[in-house]
Amino acid sequence: MEVIPLQVFVSLGLVVGSLLLFAFTCRQRTFEHADRLALLPIEDERALVAPARKPCAPPDDP
């Protein structure tokens, strides 16, 4: 039964650590940076695909 107090101590340490890291992240206001980084691969893909497409030319009237 010595394992239960150890598990409680470790889990409380993890909870306190996560709360401290969350408070640090909120204080730094870096949430927008993560969103921008997540969208960068999509933006690069659009930049590569867009120039490859050619607009359809209207048919020539004989």
FENZIVEN-V314701 format. One record per backbone hydrogen bond with DSSP energy under -0.5 kcal/mol. CO is the residue of the C=O (numbers start at 1). NH is the residue of the N-H. If there is no record, write none. Layout:
BEGIN
co:nh
CO:NH
CO:NH
END
This chain:
BEGIN
co:nh
1:5
2:6
3:7
4:8
5:9
6:10
7:11
8:12
9:13
10:14
11:15
12:16
13:17
14:18
15:19
16:20
17:21
18:22
19:23
20:24
21:25
22:26
23:27
24:28
25:29
25:30
30:34
31:35
32:36
33:37
34:38
35:39
36:40
37:41
39:43
40:44
41:45
42:46
43:47
44:48
45:49
46:50
47:51
49:52
49:53
50:53
60:62
END
